[in-house]
Structure formats: C-alpha cells, structure tokens
Amino acid sequence: MKQRIITALILAPLVILGIFELSLPMFVVAVAAIMLIGYWEWTQFVESKSRALALIPALAVSALSLAFIPFDSGSLNLVLEPHYLILAIGCVWWVSASALAITYPKSSSLWQHSTLLRHAFGVLTLLPFFWSVLLLRAEGIETEPYHGAKLVLYVCLIVWAADSGAYFAGKSMGKRKMAPNVSPNKTIEGLVGGIITAILVGWGASTWFDIEFSSPQVMIVITLITVVISVLGDLVESMFKRVSGIKDSSNIIPGHGGVLDRIDSLTAAFPVFAFLYFIL
C-alpha cells in the first residue's frame, strides 16, 4: 500500500501537468504511447504464441483510423461524423462488455475460444478511448486553449472520486455483490457511494473549471452514466484477466500493476462521457 500511494503521488501531478501543458501534437503522441502499451499488455489476453504477432492487428486498425479520421486541431475541434461514429462504437462496446461482465461466467462461452473476438475486444477498448481523449482535449482549443484540458481532467476526477467513494462505502457498508464471479470485492453499496462522491466532485469541478453543461440536470445525468460505465469497465478487465489467469496486466507501474490496470475505468468513461457531452 505504501508503494502504491507513493507512486500515485508522483504520477498524478505528472498526468495533470501533461494534460495542461503538452501541446496538442505532443498530447496526441503521449496518448498514443499509452494506447500502444495497453495494446502490448492486451496481447496476454489473446493468448497467442507470439505477443509481437498478436500486436499487429490492433496496430493495423489503429493506423487505418489515423489515416481516415482527421486528427488535426481544426477537425478535432469541429467533431466530425467519423468522430461521432467511433465514439458511438465505443459506447455500444462498453454497454455490451458490461453485460458480458455481469453475466460472467455464462457469457464467456460466447468469446473465450475466439482469437478474433479477443483481438476485437482490445481494439474496441483502447481505440475509442484514444479518440475520445483527443476530442475532449481539442474542444475549444482555438479560442480557449485550456478548456479541453479541463474536460479531460474533469473525467479523470469523477472516475478517481468514484473509485475512492466506492472503496470506502464498500468497506464500511458493502453487503450485496455486483458481480461475485468477476470481482468479489465490488458491491452495490460501493457503487452507490462512488456515484454520490463522483456527482459531488463533478459539481464542484464543473463550477471551478467553468465547464458549461446545458443544465445542472444534464451534468448529473452525464456524470452518473459515465461513473456507472467506468465501474463496469473495471469489471470487464477483471473478467478478461480472470479468464486468462492473469493477476496484473504487467508490472510497469510499481504498486499498481500495468497501464491497463490503471486506465481500465478511464477507457470506459472517456468514450461515454465524450459522446454524451457532445450530443447533449
């Protein structure tokens, strides 16, 4: 626990600094690097004889997305039809993946023995995450350079708040298990505690950052849906690790495991938040 806290205290300021101070091109590079590490860790879930070969399909699909979807600052700031499409795909995936996690182990028979589906699941997890982070960071960048950075940090804050609120509420009051076959420690009471904490933090952050939603009710609805999906996103990665017999996706982050272990909730939260934010 001590190492975990020390690492978090070092990484959190670096992440915030990167969100606000990196230029958009460098921010794209940084998020792409996170996605690539995530893809490498995901190759364990594919269970291929060669992890290098297992990496190729995800890299190919990601390269094609960069070839056909505009990612210059002007296009990202406009949010074009291809951007909405990939965000929508991400939302559909996370609703479907959440259903797989909740119904595990019965659902595992649908995908456990399919290498193609395991490859697809990795792309669906990380590619919409990549694009959603970029779209949020570029929002309003031509008139207000830090507006998009505030949006990105907002999502991080409500997810981190939900994780903390769920942990303490679950420890003190947790009785009803959410998905005992996937993650025995997660409870309904913890989820409720996480949602309440996230909404309070979201309310304060939106006021402090001057993030405008169409109404307070819309802010609550978007935050609520994002947080629920983020919690289920954590369950989804736990499901994949359980099927593959893996405890942590890697040991690249001392005390925390791998990149996927740290961004599992965020990979679900960002596409859902971005889609809802842009359409509402």
Long-range contacts (C-beta under 8 A, 24 or more apart in sequence): 1-255, 3-254, 3-255, 4-255, 4-256, 5-255, 6-255, 7-253, 7-254, 7-255, 7-256, 8-255, 8-256, 11-253, 15-156, 16-153, 19-137, 19-149, 19-152, 19-153, 19-156, 20-146, 20-149, 20-153, 24-73, 24-76, 24-137, 24-138, 24-141, 27-134, 27-137, 28-71, 28-134, 31-130, 31-133, 31-134, 32-130, 34-259, 34-263, 35-62, 35-126, 35-127, 35-129, 35-130, 37-252, 37-258, 37-259, 38-122, 38-125, 38-126, 38-259, 38-260, 38-263, 38-267, 39-122, 39-126, 41-249, 41-250, 41-258, 41-259, 41-260, 42-122, 42-125, 42-126, 42-249, 42-260, 43-122, 44-244, 44-246, 44-249, 45-118, 45-121, 45-122, 45-240, 45-241, 45-243, 45-244, 45-246, 46-115, 46-118, 46-119, 46-122, 47-115, 47-118, 47-244, 48-115, 54-119, 57-119, 57-123, 58-119, 58-122, 58-123, 58-126, 61-123, 61-127, 62-123, 62-127, 62-130, 65-127, 65-131, 69-131, 71-134, 73-138, 73-141, 73-142, 74-142, 76-134, 76-135, 76-137, 76-138, 76-141, 77-138, 77-139, 77-140, 77-141, 77-142, 79-135, 79-139, 79-278, 83-131, 83-135, 84-275, 84-278, 84-279, 86-127, 86-128, 86-131, 87-128, 87-131, 87-132, 87-135, 87-271, 87-274, 87-275, 87-278, 88-275, 89-124, 89-128, 90-124, 90-127, 90-128, 90-129, 90-131, 90-132, 90-271, 90-272, 90-275, 91-271, 91-272, 91-275, 93-124, 93-125, 93-128, 94-229, 94-232, 94-233, 94-236, 94-268, 94-271, 94-272, 95-229, 97-121, 97-124, 97-125, 97-232, 97-233, 97-236, 97-268, 98-229, 98-232, 98-233, 98-235, 98-236, 100-236, 100-239, 101-179, 101-182, 101-232, 101-235, 101-236, 101-238, 101-239, 102-178, 102-179, 102-232, 102-235, 104-179, 104-181, 104-182, 104-239, 104-242, 105-181, 108-239, 108-243, 112-243, 121-240, 125-236, 125-267, 126-267, 128-270, 128-271, 129-263, 129-266, 129-267, 129-270, 129-271, 131-271, 132-270, 132-271, 132-273, 132-274, 132-275, 133-270, 135-274, 135-278, 136-270, 136-273, 136-274, 136-277, 147-211, 150-209, 150-210, 150-211, 151-211, 151-277, 153-205, 153-209, 154-202, 154-205, 154-206, 154-209, 154-211, 155-226, 155-266, 155-269, 155-270, 155-273, 156-266, 157-201, 157-202, 157-205, 158-198, 158-199, 158-201, 158-202, 158-205, 158-223, 158-226, 158-227, 158-269, 159-198, 159-226, 159-227, 159-230, 159-265, 159-266, 159-269, 161-194, 161-197, 161-198, 161-200, 161-201, 161-202, 162-194, 162-195, 162-197, 162-198, 162-227, 162-230, 162-231, 162-265, 163-194, 163-265, 164-194, 164-197, 165-190, 165-193, 165-194, 165-195, 165-196, 165-197, 165-198, 166-190, 166-191, 166-193, 166-194, 166-197, 166-231, 168-193, 169-193, 169-194, 169-197, 178-231, 178-235, 179-235, 182-235, 182-238, 182-239, 182-242, 183-234, 183-235, 183-238, 186-231, 186-234, 186-235, 191-228, 191-231, 194-227, 194-231, 195-224, 195-227, 195-228, 198-223, 198-224, 198-227, 199-223, 199-224, 199-227, 213-277, 213-280, 214-280, 218-280, 221-276, 221-280, 222-273, 222-276, 222-277, 222-280, 225-272, 225-276, 226-269, 226-272, 226-273, 226-276, 227-269, 229-268, 229-269, 229-272, 230-265, 230-266, 230-268, 230-269, 231-265, 232-268, 233-264, 233-265, 233-266, 233-267, 233-268, 233-269, 234-264, 234-265, 234-268, 236-264, 236-268, 237-261, 237-264, 238-264
